[in-house]
Amino acid sequence: DSLYAKFGAYSLRIENTDATEAKATCGITTVAGADYHFHGWFRSPVTPSASAVLVYIDGTAALSVQVGQAGVSAGSTWYEVEFDFEAADASTDVALGSGSATNNEFGYWDSVQVIKSALDAGGFESNIAGSDWATTGAPTVDDADTSERSGTLCYKINSDDPVTKYISQGVTLTSGEEYTFTGHVKCGTANKGVIVLSGAASETL
């Protein structure tokens, strides 16, 4: 029953004192060459600056990533931030920024996660034969579909009969530990996607 769902003592508050940008940095342990997924929520200052950097990943490393704040168009608004990056070495600095056009304004970060990809270090390749993913049924590479979140770096799975088709990959897990699955699925006429974990229940999307 509050106006801002993620706001208060449990959010990271970043104060910008010079009308440019400020940031908070944390070092995390990574595996060189492995892919990671960043996800978090950012509440913009009252007067956000479009020229500021929202997230730095290893600002001086060869595989550095900078996410600009240009997409933040409104002040005092929560935005979801999500992207993938490859770690350059065994230690990665993650800097969360907040930029404003006015002195002494605050930006807030909440629910930030950096998750290692346990599936396929290169993401979805443009050719199934070059991937660790095995096929069941008749999936094909999506070369023709150019709509949102599709193209040569996505898998298109054709199910032209009532039998469900899959792409699958085995991963090493530790018993008793919790894991997070994150991804995007674009469903066809069936309007249903299914995630199947061996020895566990299926999840219908």
C-alpha positions as CSV (number, residue, x, y, z in Angstrom):
1,D,0.0,0.0,0.0
2,S,2.9,2.4,-0.6
3,L,3.5,4.6,-3.6
4,Y,7.0,3.2,-4.2
5,A,7.3,-0.6,-3.8
6,K,11.0,-0.6,-3.5
7,F,12.1,2.4,-1.5
8,G,13.5,2.9,2.0
9,A,16.1,1.5,4.3
10,Y,16.7,-1.7,2.4
11,S,17.6,0.0,-0.9
12,L,21.1,1.3,-1.8
13,R,20.9,5.1,-1.8
14,I,23.4,6.9,-4.0
15,E,23.7,10.7,-3.5
16,N,25.0,12.8,-6.4
17,T,26.6,16.0,-5.0
18,D,27.9,17.7,-8.1
19,A,25.1,17.6,-10.8
20,T,26.9,14.9,-12.8
21,E,27.0,11.3,-11.5
22,A,27.9,9.2,-8.5
23,K,28.5,5.5,-8.1
24,A,28.8,2.7,-5.5
25,T,31.3,-0.1,-6.4
26,C,31.5,-3.7,-5.2
27,G,34.1,-6.3,-6.2
28,I,32.8,-9.8,-6.9
29,T,34.6,-13.1,-7.5
30,T,34.1,-14.3,-11.1
31,V,35.5,-16.9,-13.6
32,A,37.4,-15.5,-16.5
33,G,35.6,-16.0,-19.8
34,A,32.3,-17.1,-18.1
35,D,29.0,-15.3,-18.9
36,Y,27.0,-13.6,-16.2
37,H,23.5,-12.1,-16.0
38,F,22.9,-8.8,-14.3
39,H,19.5,-7.9,-13.0
40,G,18.3,-5.0,-10.7
41,W,15.9,-2.2,-10.1
42,F,16.9,1.5,-10.3
43,R,14.8,4.4,-9.0
44,S,15.9,7.6,-10.9
45,P,16.6,10.9,-9.2
46,V,14.1,13.7,-9.5
47,T,16.0,15.2,-12.5
48,P,17.9,12.3,-14.1
49,S,20.9,13.1,-16.4
50,A,20.8,11.3,-19.8
51,S,24.6,11.5,-20.1
52,A,25.4,9.6,-16.9
53,V,26.4,5.9,-16.7
54,L,24.0,3.7,-14.9
55,V,26.2,0.5,-14.5
56,Y,29.9,0.0,-14.9
57,I,31.3,-3.6,-15.3
58,D,35.1,-3.5,-14.9
59,G,35.5,0.0,-16.2
60,T,39.2,-0.5,-17.2
61,A,39.2,-4.2,-18.3
62,A,39.3,-5.5,-21.8
63,L,35.7,-6.8,-21.5
64,S,34.3,-3.8,-19.8
65,V,30.7,-2.9,-20.1
66,Q,29.0,0.5,-19.5
67,V,25.2,0.8,-19.5
68,G,24.1,4.4,-20.0
69,Q,21.3,6.2,-18.1
70,A,19.9,7.6,-21.4
71,G,17.0,5.2,-21.2
72,V,15.8,6.7,-18.0
73,S,13.4,9.3,-19.2
74,A,11.4,10.2,-16.0
75,G,12.4,11.2,-12.6
76,S,11.5,9.4,-9.4
77,T,10.6,6.3,-11.3
78,W,11.6,2.6,-10.9
79,Y,13.3,1.0,-13.9
80,E,14.3,-2.6,-14.4
81,V,17.9,-3.1,-15.6
82,E,18.9,-6.4,-17.2
83,F,21.9,-7.5,-19.4
84,D,24.5,-10.2,-19.9
85,F,28.3,-9.7,-19.7
86,E,31.5,-11.8,-19.9
87,A,34.0,-11.7,-17.1
88,A,37.5,-10.6,-18.0
89,D,39.3,-12.2,-15.0
90,A,38.8,-13.7,-11.5
91,S,37.7,-10.4,-9.9
92,T,35.1,-8.1,-11.4
93,D,34.1,-4.6,-10.2
94,V,30.4,-3.8,-10.5
95,A,29.6,-0.1,-10.1
96,L,26.0,1.1,-9.7
97,G,25.5,4.7,-10.8
98,S,23.1,7.5,-10.3
99,G,23.3,10.7,-12.4
100,S,21.3,13.8,-12.0
101,A,21.3,17.3,-13.5
102,T,20.8,18.9,-10.1
103,N,23.0,18.8,-7.0
104,N,22.2,16.7,-3.9
105,E,19.7,14.3,-5.5
106,F,19.4,10.6,-4.7
107,G,19.1,7.5,-6.9
108,Y,18.2,4.1,-5.4
109,W,19.1,0.5,-6.3
110,D,17.3,-2.6,-5.1
111,S,17.1,-6.3,-5.7
112,V,20.4,-6.4,-7.6
113,Q,21.7,-9.9,-8.7
114,V,24.7,-11.1,-10.7
115,I,24.1,-14.7,-11.7
116,K,26.6,-17.0,-13.4
117,S,25.3,-18.8,-16.5
118,A,25.5,-22.5,-15.8
119,L,24.2,-23.5,-19.2
120,D,26.2,-22.3,-22.2
121,A,29.1,-19.9,-21.8
122,G,28.5,-18.2,-25.2
123,G,24.7,-17.9,-24.8
124,F,22.7,-19.1,-27.8
125,E,25.0,-19.6,-30.8
126,S,23.8,-19.0,-34.4
127,N,24.2,-22.7,-35.3
128,I,22.9,-25.6,-33.2
129,A,25.8,-27.8,-34.3
130,G,28.3,-25.4,-32.6
131,S,26.4,-25.4,-29.3
132,D,26.3,-27.7,-26.3
133,W,22.5,-27.8,-26.6
134,A,21.1,-31.2,-27.7
135,T,18.0,-31.4,-29.8
136,T,14.9,-33.5,-29.3
137,G,12.4,-33.4,-32.1
138,A,13.0,-30.9,-34.8
139,P,14.1,-27.5,-33.6
140,T,15.6,-25.1,-36.1
141,V,17.7,-22.0,-35.9
142,D,15.7,-18.8,-36.0
143,D,17.2,-17.0,-39.0
144,A,14.0,-15.4,-40.3
145,D,12.1,-14.0,-37.4
146,T,13.3,-10.5,-36.7
147,S,10.7,-9.5,-34.1
148,E,11.6,-8.6,-30.5
149,R,14.1,-11.0,-28.8
150,S,14.6,-13.2,-31.8
151,G,17.0,-13.6,-34.7
152,T,20.1,-15.7,-35.2
153,L,21.1,-15.7,-31.5
154,C,17.8,-17.3,-30.5
155,Y,16.6,-20.8,-30.9
156,K,13.3,-21.3,-32.8
157,I,11.7,-24.7,-31.9
158,N,9.2,-25.9,-34.4
159,S,6.4,-28.2,-33.1
160,D,4.3,-29.0,-36.1
161,D,2.4,-31.8,-34.3
162,P,1.0,-32.3,-30.8
163,V,4.3,-33.6,-29.5
164,T,6.3,-31.1,-27.6
165,K,9.9,-30.4,-28.9
166,Y,12.8,-29.5,-26.7
167,I,16.4,-28.3,-26.8
168,S,18.3,-29.5,-23.7
169,Q,21.6,-29.4,-22.0
170,G,23.0,-31.2,-18.9
171,V,24.4,-29.0,-16.1
172,T,26.3,-29.8,-12.9
173,L,24.4,-28.8,-9.8
174,T,25.1,-29.2,-6.1
175,S,22.5,-31.0,-4.1
176,G,20.7,-28.7,-1.6
177,E,21.7,-25.5,-3.2
178,E,19.2,-23.1,-4.7
179,Y,19.4,-21.9,-8.3
180,T,17.7,-19.2,-10.3
181,F,16.5,-19.7,-13.9
182,T,16.2,-16.6,-16.0
183,G,15.4,-16.3,-19.7
184,H,12.8,-15.2,-22.2
185,V,10.5,-17.3,-24.3
186,K,8.3,-16.2,-27.2
187,C,5.5,-18.7,-27.6
188,G,3.7,-19.6,-30.9
189,T,0.1,-20.5,-31.5
190,A,0.1,-22.8,-28.5
191,N,0.9,-19.9,-26.2
192,K,2.8,-22.1,-23.9
193,G,6.4,-22.8,-23.0
194,V,7.6,-25.6,-20.8
195,I,10.8,-25.9,-18.7
196,V,11.6,-29.5,-17.8
197,L,14.1,-30.4,-15.1
198,S,15.2,-34.1,-15.0
199,G,14.0,-35.7,-11.8
200,A,11.9,-32.7,-11.0
201,A,8.5,-31.2,-11.9
202,S,7.9,-29.4,-15.2
203,E,7.0,-25.7,-15.1
204,T,4.5,-24.4,-17.6
205,L,4.9,-20.8,-18.7
